[in-house]
């Protein structure tokens, strides 16, 4: 089945699409895009050394992800998707 909105190719494109569709606010989208970029650094081990303190600082506050889940849940509830 073909859709008018194909699945994005990257996580960054997915976040951008969610912002465009008003699923998540732009402020959360910007933070998520940074998190996606940081995840790429970790996953692909760019550079020669990963600083554990930087990783801990980036992952220490998971509130962004809780906010993201809350926003998506609220969007789905409002859209009668359940």
N, C-alpha and C positions, 0 to 999 in steps of 0.2 A: 504494500500500500504506500503510495506516495503522498507526502504531506507538503503543505505550503511552507512549513518551517522545518527544514531538515535539522537533524541533530548537529550541534556545533562540533567542530573538529578538536577543539582544545578546551581545557578547563577555563582558561581566561575568556574565551568566547562564550562559554556557558554562563559565566558570571555576568558578562556584558549583556547577554540576552535576557537574563533574569531581571536586571536593572531596567532594560528597555521595556519589558512587559509589566513593570511595576510590581514584581513579585517581592523584590527586596529594595530597600531605599538605596540611593546612590552612595551614601556614606558607608553603608555596610559593603556595597559592591567594591568600592575603592580599597577597603581593608582586605576583602577577600582576594582581590587581584594581587595585592602585595603578598598575601599568604601563599597564593598559587605560585608566584615567582620564587618565593623562598623555598617552597616544596620542590620546585624544579632544580634549584641549586643542590638541595640535599639528595634528591633522587639520582641526579646525573653526576654528582660529586664534582661540580665545576671547581676549579682552583685546586690547589695542592693540599690544603688543610681546612677542615671544618672546625670552627671554634665552638666548643661545647657550651660556653657561656652565652654566645649569641643564640644558639639553638634553644637553650633553656629560657632565655628572655623572650624569644619569639613564641614559644609554646607554653610559657608559664601562665598566661591568661587565656583560657579557652572560652571566655565570654563572647568573643566574636562568633564562634561556631554555635554557641547556644542561641545567640541573637538571630543568626542565619536560620537555624532550625525553627525557631519561633515564628519568624516572618513567613517562611514557606508554609508552615502549618496553618497560620492564620489565613494566608492566601487561599490555600486549598479548602479550608472551612468555608470561607466566603464564597467560593466558586461552586459550592455543592459537589465537589469532586468525590466526597466520601459517601 
